[in-house]
Amino acid sequence: MYARKVVKEGLVGVNRVCRLFRIAKDTYYHAQDPKSSLEQRYKSLKPKIAKIIEDNPSYGYPRIKKALKEQYGTIWRDSQP
C-alpha cells in the first residue's frame, strides 16, 4: 500500500496520509497487504496441493481441484477447515 510506504519512509505522518487518501486511521492500521491476506487465507491449502502434485505430477488444475475435494473435502473457496 502506497500510504504505508510514504509513512515508513518518513515523508509524511499517519494523520496527513489518511487525510490525503481520505481513509480512516482505523483503515490504515488494520488494512493488510493483499499478498499477506491471500497467504493467510490459503496457507492450509498449500501443503495439500503440494502433496497432490508430488503424488501426481501430471495433474493440471482440474484434476488437482477434484483431488482436493475427494481427499480433503475442500475446494478453493472452502479452504477453511
FILUMMAR-944690 format. One record per residue (C-alpha): x, y, z; residue number from 1. Coordinates in Angstrom, 3 decimals, always signed. Each point is the difference from the previous one (the first is absolute). Example, Ala and Ser with C-alpha at 12.3 -4.5 7.8 and 13.67 -1.06 7.14 Angstrom:
<drenlums>
<drenlum><X>+12.300</X><Y>-4.500</Y><Z>+7.800</Z><nr>1</nr></drenlum>
<drenlum><X>+1.370</X><Y>+3.440</Y><Z>-0.660</Z><nr>2</nr></drenlum>
</drenlums>
This chain:
<drenlums>
<drenlum><X>+0.000</X><Y>+0.000</Y><Z>+0.000</Z><nr>1</nr></drenlum>
<drenlum><X>+1.442</X><Y>+3.334</Y><Z>-1.054</Z><nr>2</nr></drenlum>
<drenlum><X>-1.187</X><Y>+1.737</Y><Z>+3.179</Z><nr>3</nr></drenlum>
<drenlum><X>+2.035</X><Y>-2.342</Y><Z>+2.185</Z><nr>4</nr></drenlum>
<drenlum><X>+3.041</X><Y>+0.514</Y><Z>-2.192</Z><nr>5</nr></drenlum>
<drenlum><X>+0.030</X><Y>+3.788</Y><Z>+0.302</Z><nr>6</nr></drenlum>
<drenlum><X>-0.551</X><Y>-0.157</Y><Z>+3.766</Z><nr>7</nr></drenlum>
<drenlum><X>+2.756</X><Y>-2.589</Y><Z>+0.411</Z><nr>8</nr></drenlum>
<drenlum><X>+2.399</X><Y>+2.181</Y><Z>-1.985</Z><nr>9</nr></drenlum>
<drenlum><X>-0.832</X><Y>+2.895</Y><Z>+2.309</Z><nr>10</nr></drenlum>
<drenlum><X>-1.269</X><Y>+2.230</Y><Z>-2.790</Z><nr>11</nr></drenlum>
<drenlum><X>-3.308</X><Y>+0.682</Y><Z>+1.759</Z><nr>12</nr></drenlum>
<drenlum><X>-1.742</X><Y>-1.021</Y><Z>+3.195</Z><nr>13</nr></drenlum>
<drenlum><X>-2.936</X><Y>-2.340</Y><Z>+0.427</Z><nr>14</nr></drenlum>
<drenlum><X>-2.501</X><Y>+2.805</Y><Z>+0.568</Z><nr>15</nr></drenlum>
<drenlum><X>+1.012</X><Y>+1.826</Y><Z>-3.157</Z><nr>16</nr></drenlum>
<drenlum><X>+0.039</X><Y>-3.099</Y><Z>-2.205</Z><nr>17</nr></drenlum>
<drenlum><X>-3.460</X><Y>-0.978</Y><Z>+1.262</Z><nr>18</nr></drenlum>
<drenlum><X>-1.334</X><Y>+3.462</Y><Z>-0.850</Z><nr>19</nr></drenlum>
<drenlum><X>+1.655</X><Y>-0.042</Y><Z>-3.428</Z><nr>20</nr></drenlum>
<drenlum><X>-1.374</X><Y>-3.416</Y><Z>-0.920</Z><nr>21</nr></drenlum>
<drenlum><X>-3.292</X><Y>+0.643</Y><Z>+1.782</Z><nr>22</nr></drenlum>
<drenlum><X>+0.229</X><Y>-3.150</Y><Z>+2.072</Z><nr>23</nr></drenlum>
<drenlum><X>-0.683</X><Y>-0.489</Y><Z>+3.688</Z><nr>24</nr></drenlum>
<drenlum><X>+2.962</X><Y>-0.601</Y><Z>+2.282</Z><nr>25</nr></drenlum>
<drenlum><X>-1.673</X><Y>-3.243</Y><Z>+1.006</Z><nr>26</nr></drenlum>
<drenlum><X>+0.085</X><Y>-1.087</Y><Z>-3.639</Z><nr>27</nr></drenlum>
<drenlum><X>+3.664</X><Y>+0.939</Y><Z>-0.246</Z><nr>28</nr></drenlum>
<drenlum><X>+0.965</X><Y>-2.008</Y><Z>+3.068</Z><nr>29</nr></drenlum>
<drenlum><X>-2.166</X><Y>-3.052</Y><Z>-0.696</Z><nr>30</nr></drenlum>
<drenlum><X>+0.363</X><Y>-0.318</Y><Z>-3.760</Z><nr>31</nr></drenlum>
<drenlum><X>+2.211</X><Y>-2.900</Y><Z>-1.006</Z><nr>32</nr></drenlum>
<drenlum><X>+2.218</X><Y>-0.378</Y><Z>-2.972</Z><nr>33</nr></drenlum>
<drenlum><X>-2.020</X><Y>-1.983</Y><Z>-2.606</Z><nr>34</nr></drenlum>
<drenlum><X>+2.826</X><Y>-2.484</Y><Z>-0.417</Z><nr>35</nr></drenlum>
<drenlum><X>+0.181</X><Y>-0.838</Y><Z>+3.690</Z><nr>36</nr></drenlum>
<drenlum><X>-3.785</X><Y>-0.217</Y><Z>+0.188</Z><nr>37</nr></drenlum>
<drenlum><X>-0.036</X><Y>-2.585</Y><Z>-2.790</Z><nr>38</nr></drenlum>
<drenlum><X>+2.834</X><Y>-1.916</Y><Z>+1.618</Z><nr>39</nr></drenlum>
<drenlum><X>-1.944</X><Y>-0.226</Y><Z>+3.244</Z><nr>40</nr></drenlum>
<drenlum><X>-3.176</X><Y>-1.060</Y><Z>-1.757</Z><nr>41</nr></drenlum>
<drenlum><X>+1.608</X><Y>-2.778</Y><Z>-2.005</Z><nr>42</nr></drenlum>
<drenlum><X>+2.854</X><Y>-1.126</Y><Z>+2.275</Z><nr>43</nr></drenlum>
<drenlum><X>-1.927</X><Y>-3.149</Y><Z>+0.931</Z><nr>44</nr></drenlum>
<drenlum><X>-0.377</X><Y>-0.931</Y><Z>-3.675</Z><nr>45</nr></drenlum>
<drenlum><X>+3.662</X><Y>+0.314</Y><Z>-0.987</Z><nr>46</nr></drenlum>
<drenlum><X>+1.224</X><Y>-3.232</Y><Z>+1.623</Z><nr>47</nr></drenlum>
<drenlum><X>-3.037</X><Y>-1.908</Y><Z>-1.261</Z><nr>48</nr></drenlum>
<drenlum><X>+0.546</X><Y>+1.191</Y><Z>-3.568</Z><nr>49</nr></drenlum>
<drenlum><X>+3.734</X><Y>-0.723</Y><Z>+0.254</Z><nr>50</nr></drenlum>
<drenlum><X>-0.751</X><Y>-3.579</Y><Z>+1.112</Z><nr>51</nr></drenlum>
<drenlum><X>-2.416</X><Y>-0.565</Y><Z>-2.879</Z><nr>52</nr></drenlum>
<drenlum><X>+2.517</X><Y>+1.368</Y><Z>-2.510</Z><nr>53</nr></drenlum>
<drenlum><X>+2.803</X><Y>-2.091</Y><Z>+1.515</Z><nr>54</nr></drenlum>
<drenlum><X>-2.120</X><Y>-3.148</Y><Z>-0.294</Z><nr>55</nr></drenlum>
<drenlum><X>-1.372</X><Y>+0.910</Y><Z>-3.445</Z><nr>56</nr></drenlum>
<drenlum><X>+2.365</X><Y>+2.367</Y><Z>-1.858</Z><nr>57</nr></drenlum>
<drenlum><X>-2.017</X><Y>-0.191</Y><Z>-3.211</Z><nr>58</nr></drenlum>
<drenlum><X>-3.142</X><Y>+1.419</Y><Z>+1.619</Z><nr>59</nr></drenlum>
<drenlum><X>-1.227</X><Y>+3.359</Y><Z>-1.207</Z><nr>60</nr></drenlum>
<drenlum><X>-2.340</X><Y>+2.452</Y><Z>+1.678</Z><nr>61</nr></drenlum>
<drenlum><X>-3.241</X><Y>-1.982</Y><Z>-0.521</Z><nr>62</nr></drenlum>
<drenlum><X>+1.429</X><Y>-3.250</Y><Z>+1.377</Z><nr>63</nr></drenlum>
<drenlum><X>+1.666</X><Y>+1.752</Y><Z>+2.933</Z><nr>64</nr></drenlum>
<drenlum><X>-3.297</X><Y>+1.667</Y><Z>+0.892</Z><nr>65</nr></drenlum>
<drenlum><X>-1.830</X><Y>-3.332</Y><Z>-0.240</Z><nr>66</nr></drenlum>
<drenlum><X>+2.643</X><Y>-1.756</Y><Z>+2.122</Z><nr>67</nr></drenlum>
<drenlum><X>-0.232</X><Y>+2.740</Y><Z>+2.643</Z><nr>68</nr></drenlum>
<drenlum><X>-3.717</X><Y>-0.514</Y><Z>+0.265</Z><nr>69</nr></drenlum>
<drenlum><X>+0.238</X><Y>-3.806</Y><Z>+0.042</Z><nr>70</nr></drenlum>
<drenlum><X>+2.922</X><Y>-0.314</Y><Z>+2.416</Z><nr>71</nr></drenlum>
<drenlum><X>-0.564</X><Y>+2.935</Y><Z>+2.327</Z><nr>72</nr></drenlum>
<drenlum><X>-3.555</X><Y>+1.141</Y><Z>-0.612</Z><nr>73</nr></drenlum>
<drenlum><X>+1.243</X><Y>+3.449</Y><Z>-0.979</Z><nr>74</nr></drenlum>
<drenlum><X>-0.115</X><Y>+2.107</Y><Z>-3.093</Z><nr>75</nr></drenlum>
<drenlum><X>+1.436</X><Y>+3.492</Y><Z>-0.645</Z><nr>76</nr></drenlum>
<drenlum><X>-2.619</X><Y>+2.098</Y><Z>+1.763</Z><nr>77</nr></drenlum>
<drenlum><X>-0.641</X><Y>-2.582</Y><Z>+2.712</Z><nr>78</nr></drenlum>
<drenlum><X>+3.593</X><Y>-0.113</Y><Z>+1.154</Z><nr>79</nr></drenlum>
<drenlum><X>-0.673</X><Y>+0.613</Y><Z>+3.669</Z><nr>80</nr></drenlum>
<drenlum><X>-0.058</X><Y>-3.158</Y><Z>+2.131</Z><nr>81</nr></drenlum>
</drenlums>
